[in-house]
């Protein structure tokens, strides 16, 4: 879809100037009722805090990493940048807005702190598709919907998100990722193609319950 790759932009990450065409953002929310009120990013996953696993996976790509959340503990010593919701009240969409606003790159690759798997090959596949595209969101198909995480979002979505927030009071917060993607210029990768990068689908799975935690800790 592209003739030539874009020139990477510059971002200060952990005090170091790095060149990148994408920033990886990890949404690090609060407590989970399914884990007896424990912050999921603090839960141990194969001996390490779940949030730290996600961050170390992301950092291995050599792209800058932003953590959207207030709890810095799981990421102690890691070269990440922290930010918080600028326009709270819209759940993960508020986190996406904060990540896009803080990023200095055109694209943000969105993850969640409870997603312990990562594929550099999948990320680079999306980046290759993004070069020269007019799409503002790029994601994998999942049944009738698009996967909101392990997806690319353009900074050009910021005005669209702010309009959505202004028109939809936080108390009504009904606007979803699916609707955001559907109503913006987008590119959806087929489930069959996405399976080439995650045959068992683990890339897109999150630890929502104790049974998820047990299942995802088992060897592939």
C-alpha positions in Angstrom: 0.0 0.0 0.0 3.0 2.3 0.4 5.6 3.6 -2.0 8.2 4.7 0.6 8.3 4.4 4.4 7.7 7.5 6.4 10.6 9.2 8.1 10.5 8.2 11.8 9.7 11.0 14.3 11.6 11.8 17.5 10.3 11.0 21.0 11.9 11.4 24.4 11.5 8.1 26.2 12.9 7.6 29.7 15.2 10.6 29.2 16.7 9.3 25.9 16.0 10.6 22.4 14.9 7.8 20.2 13.7 7.6 16.6 10.4 5.8 16.0 7.4 5.6 13.7 5.2 4.2 16.4 4.7 4.5 20.1 3.4 1.5 22.1 0.8 2.5 24.7 -0.3 0.2 27.5 -3.6 1.0 29.3 -3.0 0.2 32.9 -6.4 0.6 34.6 -7.4 0.2 38.2 -8.8 -2.6 40.4 -10.7 -5.6 39.1 -13.8 -7.0 40.8 -13.0 -10.5 39.4 -9.7 -10.5 41.2 -11.2 -9.4 44.6 -10.4 -5.8 44.0 -6.7 -6.4 43.2 -5.1 -4.2 40.5 -4.6 -6.7 37.7 -1.2 -5.3 36.7 0.1 -6.4 40.1 -1.0 -10.0 39.7 1.9 -12.4 39.2 2.1 -14.1 35.8 4.7 -16.8 35.7 6.5 -15.0 38.6 6.4 -11.5 37.3 3.8 -8.7 37.7 1.4 -8.9 34.8 1.8 -5.2 33.9 5.6 -5.6 33.9 5.3 -8.6 31.6 3.4 -6.5 29.1 5.8 -3.6 29.3 8.9 -5.8 28.9 7.3 -7.4 25.9 6.6 -4.0 24.4 10.1 -2.6 25.2 11.7 -5.6 23.4 10.4 -4.1 20.1 12.8 -1.1 20.7 9.9 1.3 20.2 9.1 3.9 22.9 6.5 2.8 25.5 3.9 4.9 27.3 2.0 3.6 30.4 -1.5 5.2 30.8 -2.3 4.8 34.5 -1.5 6.0 38.0 0.3 2.9 39.4 4.0 3.1 38.5 5.1 0.2 40.8 5.0 -2.7 38.3 7.3 -0.7 35.9 10.0 0.4 38.3 13.3 0.7 36.6 11.9 0.3 33.1 12.5 3.0 30.5 8.8 3.9 30.0 6.9 7.2 30.1 3.8 7.6 32.3 0.7 9.6 31.6 -2.9 9.7 32.8 -6.3 10.3 31.3 -6.7 13.9 30.2 -10.5 13.6 29.6 -11.5 10.9 32.1 -14.9 9.1 32.2 -14.8 7.2 28.9 -13.0 4.1 30.0 -10.4 2.8 27.6 -11.2 5.5 25.0 -10.0 8.1 27.5 -6.8 6.0 27.8 -6.4 6.0 24.0 -6.9 9.7 23.8 -4.2 10.3 26.5 -1.8 8.0 24.7 -2.4 9.7 21.3 -2.0 13.1 22.9 1.3 12.2 24.7 2.8 10.4 21.7 5.2 12.2 19.3 4.7 9.6 16.6 1.9 9.4 14.0 0.8 5.9 15.2 0.1 4.4 18.6 0.0 0.7 19.0 -2.5 0.0 21.8 -2.2 -2.7 24.4 -3.6 -3.4 27.8 -1.7 -4.3 31.0 -3.5 -7.6 31.3 -2.4 -8.9 27.9 0.8 -11.0 28.5 1.6 -11.8 24.9 3.1 -9.8 22.1 4.2 -10.3 18.5 6.8 -8.0 17.0 6.0 -9.6 13.6 2.3 -8.6 13.9 3.2 -5.0 14.9 5.6 -4.7 12.0 3.0 -6.2 9.6 0.5 -3.5 10.7 3.2 -0.8 10.3 4.0 -2.0 6.8 0.3 -1.8 5.9 0.1 1.7 7.4 2.6 3.3 5.2 0.8 5.5 2.8 -2.6 4.5 3.9 -5.4 7.0 4.6 -6.7 4.8 7.4 -6.8 6.2 11.0 -7.2 2.8 12.6 -5.8 -0.6 11.7 -6.9 -3.7 13.6 -7.6 -7.4 13.4 -11.0 -8.8 12.6 -12.7 -10.8 15.4 -16.0 -12.2 14.3 -18.3 -9.2 13.4 -16.0 -6.8 15.3 -12.5 -5.4 15.2 -10.0 -6.2 18.0 -9.4 -2.9 19.9 -6.1 -4.0 21.3 -2.9 -4.9 19.4 -4.1 -2.4 16.9 -2.8 0.9 15.4 -4.4 4.3 16.0 -3.4 7.5 14.3 -3.0 10.8 16.2 -5.4 12.3 13.7 -8.1 10.6 15.7 -7.6 13.1 18.6 -10.1 15.7 17.3 -12.7 12.9 16.5 -12.3 11.5 20.1 -12.7 15.0 21.6 -15.8 15.6 19.6 -17.2 12.2 20.8 -16.5 13.1 24.4 -18.0 16.5 24.1 -21.2 15.1 22.6 -21.5 12.2 24.9 -21.4 13.0 28.7 -19.2 10.7 30.6 -22.1 9.4 32.6 -23.6 8.0 29.4 -20.2 6.7 28.1 -21.7 4.4 25.5 -19.3 5.0 22.6 -17.2 1.9 22.0 -13.9 1.1 20.2 -16.0 -0.8 17.6 -17.9 2.3 16.8 -14.9 4.5 16.8 -13.1 2.2 14.3 -16.2 1.7 12.2 -16.9 5.4 11.8 -13.3 6.4 11.1 -11.3 5.5 8.0 -9.9 2.1 8.8 -8.2 -1.0 7.6 -9.2 -4.4 9.0 -6.9 -7.4 8.8 -8.8 -10.7 8.2 -8.9 -13.3 11.0 -7.1 -15.7 8.8 -4.2 -13.3 8.2 -4.0 -12.4 11.9 -3.9 -16.1 12.8 -0.6 -16.3 10.9 0.9 -14.2 13.7 -1.0 -15.8 16.6 -2.2 -19.3 15.6 -3.9 -19.9 19.0 -5.2 -16.4 19.4 -3.3 -15.7 22.6 -2.0 -12.4 21.3 -5.4 -10.9 21.6 -6.4 -12.5 24.9 -6.4 -10.7 28.2 -6.4 -12.0 31.8 -10.0 -11.1 32.9 -10.6 -13.9 35.4 -8.5 -16.3 37.6 -9.3 -19.1 35.1 -7.8 -16.9 32.3 -4.7 -16.4 34.4 -4.3 -20.2 34.9 -5.0 -21.0 31.3 -2.6 -18.4 29.8 0.2 -19.3 32.1 0.3 -22.9 30.6 3.0 -23.5 28.0 1.9 -23.0 24.4 
